[in-house]
Structures are given as structure tokens and as C-alpha cells.
Amino acid sequence: MTITQNLIKNSKPYWDDYIKHEFVQQLANGTLKLENFQHYLKQ
């Protein structure tokens, strides 16, 4: 296994947690409240 393959394999749980997060899901499907998005941008 190459270093890159190993990094991808080991990061999968973190990536899955990120893409399944409620904020990311709402952002993706267009249901995130505008105020939450604006707060995110200000951060």
C-alpha cells in the first residue's frame, strides 16, 4: 500500500463524519438557515 493509499484509508472515518455532519448536509441541500450560513462565513 502506498503512503497516499494509507492516508486515504486512515482518513475515511473523519471524512465520513464531516460529510454526514448536519451543517454540511443542510448546506448541500439548501436548507441551511441564512443566519447560520452568515455566521459560518464570519468565522
Secondary structure, DSSP 8 states (H G I E B T S, - for coil): --HHHHHHHHHHHHHHHHHTSHHHHHHHHT-S-HHHHHHHHH-
